[in-house]
């Protein structure tokens, strides 16, 4: 499996508690950075789950670090040095780290003990062969079957996940299995076609609101839509309050996809 580190993504664990214990080596912190088959929250029009064994091959390299806030300037331990471990068990990917006797290590220990640090986040990458995208009745789901893992980080406030690489993979996958109405692939440009499916949660043909929300962003496709549908009205004049809310939701998802 070969992927570029520029495709690195980050995710905070969906569940699991961080703990710290006194050991013969000092202080050991541990927690889960991935929970198998646990469906994530909405990541911008799609959800995600990780299959058991997804990191197994990558873990054989012993080339992983434990950091604070995904920064290589804040190294707390490494698998290669024996100061950290990453083990797949029946529940998920368990990370342990012997916290160093440094200012950062002592700060992390104090924050963990007080409960100020309560999450771990994983830095990983996936190529197209290691993932599967499906359009289910509940929306688009990404299943990660094989991934490279670079690091696990203690985080206080997980930022919105870095999903740009995943969105590119989703667009490629959905372009190959497009469910657009017959002829739409020829009518609209490829970028709009993939964005329509990324924004819409329908498992069949995309709803008209999603279609128009995407099409109106592209001058060429907007003209084609008006020609076919004889619809030159301004999309902003919508009387129905429910439709207004739906459009806000769709456009919010599109902001993460574009």
C-alpha positions in Angstrom: 0.0 0.0 0.0 1.6 3.3 -1.1 0.1 6.7 -0.3 1.6 10.1 0.0 1.9 11.7 3.4 0.1 14.7 1.8 -3.0 12.5 2.0 -2.8 12.4 5.7 -6.1 12.6 7.5 -6.9 13.1 11.2 -9.9 11.8 13.3 -10.7 12.0 16.9 -11.8 8.7 18.5 -15.6 8.4 18.5 -15.6 6.9 22.0 -13.3 5.6 24.7 -11.8 7.2 27.7 -8.2 8.3 28.3 -6.5 7.0 31.5 -3.2 7.4 33.2 -1.6 4.9 35.6 1.6 4.8 37.6 3.8 2.0 36.4 7.3 0.8 37.1 8.5 3.0 34.3 6.8 6.1 35.6 3.4 7.2 34.2 1.6 5.4 31.4 -1.3 6.9 29.5 -3.6 4.9 27.3 -6.7 5.1 25.3 -8.4 4.1 22.0 -7.8 6.1 18.9 -10.1 3.9 16.7 -13.1 1.8 17.5 -14.0 -0.9 15.0 -17.2 -0.5 13.0 -18.3 2.5 15.0 -20.1 4.9 12.6 -18.8 8.4 12.9 -20.7 11.6 13.1 -21.5 13.5 9.9 -18.2 14.4 8.3 -19.7 16.8 5.8 -22.3 14.8 3.9 -21.0 11.3 4.7 -20.0 9.0 7.6 -17.1 6.7 8.2 -16.3 3.4 9.9 -13.0 1.4 10.3 -12.9 -2.3 10.0 -10.9 -4.5 12.4 -7.4 -5.1 11.2 -7.3 -1.9 9.1 -3.9 -0.9 10.6 -2.4 -4.4 11.0 0.0 -4.2 8.1 1.1 -0.7 8.8 1.8 -1.4 12.5 4.4 -4.0 11.4 6.7 -1.2 10.4 6.9 0.1 14.1 7.2 3.6 12.6 4.5 5.4 14.7 4.7 8.2 17.2 2.6 9.5 20.0 2.3 13.3 19.9 0.4 16.2 21.4 -2.0 18.0 19.0 -0.5 16.2 15.9 2.7 18.2 16.1 6.1 16.6 15.6 7.5 19.3 17.8 5.6 17.7 20.7 6.8 14.1 20.7 5.8 12.1 23.8 6.8 8.6 22.7 7.5 6.2 19.7 6.8 2.6 19.0 10.4 2.2 17.6 11.9 3.4 20.9 9.6 1.1 23.0 8.1 4.1 24.8 4.7 3.6 23.1 2.6 0.8 21.8 -0.2 0.5 19.3 -2.2 -2.8 19.5 -5.3 -3.9 17.7 -7.7 -5.8 20.0 -11.3 -6.8 19.7 -12.6 -3.3 20.5 -10.3 -1.1 18.5 -6.8 0.3 18.3 -5.3 0.8 21.8 -2.4 3.2 22.3 -0.2 3.3 25.3 2.6 5.8 26.0 5.1 6.1 28.8 5.0 9.9 29.4 8.5 11.4 29.5 9.9 13.4 32.5 9.9 16.6 30.5 7.9 19.8 30.8 5.5 18.6 28.1 5.2 15.1 29.6 4.5 16.5 33.0 1.9 18.9 31.7 0.2 16.0 29.8 0.2 13.9 32.9 -1.4 16.7 35.0 -4.0 17.4 32.3 -4.9 13.8 32.0 -5.2 13.3 35.7 -7.5 16.4 36.0 -9.6 15.3 33.0 -8.7 18.3 30.9 -7.4 16.1 28.1 -10.2 13.7 27.2 -9.6 12.7 23.6 -7.1 10.9 21.3 -6.9 11.5 17.6 -5.2 9.4 14.9 -3.2 10.5 11.9 -3.5 8.1 8.9 -3.7 7.8 5.2 -5.7 5.6 2.8 -5.4 4.8 -0.9 -8.3 3.9 -3.1 -7.8 0.2 -2.7 -8.1 0.4 1.1 -11.5 2.0 1.2 -15.0 1.4 0.0 -17.8 4.0 -0.6 -21.4 3.0 -0.5 -24.6 5.1 -0.9 -27.0 3.7 1.7 -30.5 4.6 2.6 -29.0 6.7 5.4 -26.5 8.4 3.3 -22.9 7.9 2.0 -20.7 5.7 4.1 -17.0 5.2 3.8 -15.5 1.9 5.1 -11.8 1.9 5.7 -10.3 -1.6 5.2 -6.6 -0.8 5.1 -4.8 2.3 6.2 -1.3 3.6 7.0 -1.0 5.0 10.5 1.6 7.7 11.3 0.8 8.9 14.8 -1.7 9.2 17.6 -2.2 12.4 19.5 -3.6 13.6 22.7 -5.9 16.5 22.0 -8.0 18.8 24.1 -10.4 20.1 21.5 -10.4 18.1 18.3 -10.6 20.3 15.3 -13.0 19.5 12.5 -11.4 16.4 10.9 -9.1 16.9 8.0 -11.1 15.0 5.4 -9.9 16.7 2.2 -8.1 13.5 1.0 -11.2 11.4 1.8 -13.5 13.8 -0.2 -11.2 13.4 -3.2 -11.5 9.7 -2.9 -15.2 9.8 -2.5 -15.6 11.9 -5.6 -13.6 9.4 -7.6 -15.6 6.5 -6.2 -19.0 8.1 -6.8 -18.1 9.1 -10.3 -17.5 5.5 -11.1 -20.9 4.4 -9.7 -23.0 7.4 -10.4 -26.8 7.1 -9.8 -27.7 10.3 -11.6 -30.8 10.2 -13.8 -30.1 8.9 -17.2 -28.5 11.5 -19.4 -27.4 13.8 -16.5 -23.8 12.6 -16.7 -23.7 14.0 -20.3 -25.7 17.1 -19.4 -23.5 18.3 -16.5 -19.8 18.5 -16.0 -18.0 15.6 -14.1 -17.2 17.9 -11.1 -20.8 18.9 -10.6 -22.0 15.2 -11.0 -19.7 14.1 -8.2 -20.6 17.0 -5.9 -24.3 16.3 -6.4 -23.8 12.8 -4.9 -21.5 14.1 -2.2 -24.1 16.6 -1.0 -27.2 14.4 -1.4 -28.2 11.7 1.0 -30.6 10.0 -1.3 -29.7 6.4 -2.2 -31.5 6.7 -5.6 -31.6 9.8 -7.9 -30.5 13.0 -6.1 -33.3 15.3 -4.9 -34.0 18.4 -6.8 -32.8 20.7 -4.0 -29.3 19.1 -4.0 -29.2 19.1 -7.7 -30.0 22.8 -8.0 -27.7 23.8 -5.1 -24.8 22.3 -6.9 -25.8 23.3 -10.5 -26.3 26.9 -9.6 -22.6 27.1 -8.6 -21.5 26.4 -12.2 -22.4 28.8 -14.9 -22.2 26.2 -17.7 -24.3 23.6 -15.9 -26.8 26.2 -14.6 -27.5 27.3 -18.2 -27.9 23.6 -19.2 -30.3 23.0 -16.3 -32.4 26.1 -17.2 -32.6 25.0 -20.9 -33.9 21.5 -20.0 -36.2 22.5 -17.1 -37.3 26.0 -18.4 -36.4 27.2 -14.9 -34.8 30.7 -14.8 -36.1 31.7 -11.4 -33.8 32.7 -8.6 -33.2 29.8 -6.3 -33.0 32.2 -3.3 -36.7 33.0 -3.5 -38.1 29.9 -1.8 -41.4 30.4 0.1 -41.4 27.1 2.0 -39.5 27.5 5.3 -38.7 23.8 5.3 -37.0 24.1 1.9 -35.0 27.0 3.2 -33.7 24.9 6.1 -32.9 22.0 3.7 -30.9 24.4 1.4 -28.9 25.7 4.3 -28.1 22.1 5.3 -27.0 21.2 1.8 -24.9 24.3 1.3 -23.3 23.7 4.7 -22.2 20.3 3.5 -21.0 21.7 0.2 -18.7 24.1 1.9 -16.7 21.2 3.3 -16.7 19.4 -0.1 -15.4 22.2 -2.3 
